[in-house]
Amino acid sequence: MSVVLDMAPQPSTSGSSPFAAASAGAGAGVGGHKYSVILPTYNERKNLPIITWLLARTFTENGLDYEIIIVDDASPDGTQEVARQLQRVYGEDRVLLKPRAGKLGLGTAYVHGLSFCSGDFVIIMDADFSHHPKFIPDFIRLQQTYNLDIVTGTRYRSGPTPAAPGMPAGGVYGWDLKRKLVSRGANFLADVVLQPGVSDLTGSFRLYRRHVLTQIIALTQSKGYVFQMEMMVRARALGYTVGEVPITFVDRIFGESKLGADEIVGYAKGVWNLFTSI
């Protein structure tokens, strides 16, 4: 039984998009920009059709050119077959499936996906609804307003930095107290030790200029969840401009979280390694 419905979104005719005027006459989206989304997946068969539909709708309604690169680590649940069905719905120019031979880690998934990106901006995010595509227009608006190199989502600010109107406060939903304390503690530790200048180092919902991400990712040595933290620390060390947009983080709907004790220990070691090396 097919799990993919024909839900390809149609261009919005409401004229309500904040990018509508800019996209008129811009063949490759707003200002000629194209946005490549890298989606690392492992056992995301149930989540993938919906997150793809939400992404396609968000970009289409805002007049933005886009592509979605699915990097699947040999999921045994049929994720790749679902991705192929999505290619038939949206087109292989919009949905690109770039699988790998096994479960090789989050950081290397971004490296792999980046090699297939054709956009001049790259968005990295989770495929499990922890990151809602509705925040992407805010990322783009902040980036364009201040000509930023990176925009990162934050769960821990009440407003964007630099300042921009109309963006609600961030937050976390669906976590128990223990997980909230672990996340807050991890960010506090990194902030005190590394002083990165951002409020949410452990987040993984970000917009990069592609050439900026290419340089940072080539220098980054960490693996797993520490990868995200090191990229932000290195971005600051290299002098790149970074903005933050408040996001609402919701725990995954289908499947299990991949964060475990090993990742927590690895994070603490990663903070120390970065402190001594950067």
Sequence and secondary structure as in RCSB ss.txt:
>XXXX:A:sequence
MSVVLDMAPQPSTSGSSPFAAASAGAGAGVGGHKYSVILPTYNERKNLPIITWLLARTFTENGLDYEIIIVDDAS
PDGTQEVARQLQRVYGEDRVLLKPRAGKLGLGTAYVHGLSFCSGDFVIIMDADFSHHPKFIPDFIRLQQTYNLDI
VTGTRYRSGPTPAAPGMPAGGVYGWDLKRKLVSRGANFLADVVLQPGVSDLTGSFRLYRRHVLTQIIALTQSKGY
VFQMEMMVRARALGYTVGEVPITFVDRIFGESKLGADEIVGYAKGVWNLFTSI
>XXXX:A:secstr
             S   TTHHHHTT TTSGGG EEEEEEEESS TTTHHHHHHHHHHHHHHTT EEEEEEEE   
TTSHHHHHHHHHHHH TTTEEE   SS   HHHHHHHHHTT  SSEEEE  SSSSS GGGHHHHHHHHHHHT SE
EEEESS SS BS  SS    EEES  HHHHHHHHHHHHHHHHHH  S S TT   EEEEHHHHHHHHHH    TT
HHHHHHHHHHHHTT  EEEEE EEE  SSS     HHHHHHHHHHHHHHHHH 
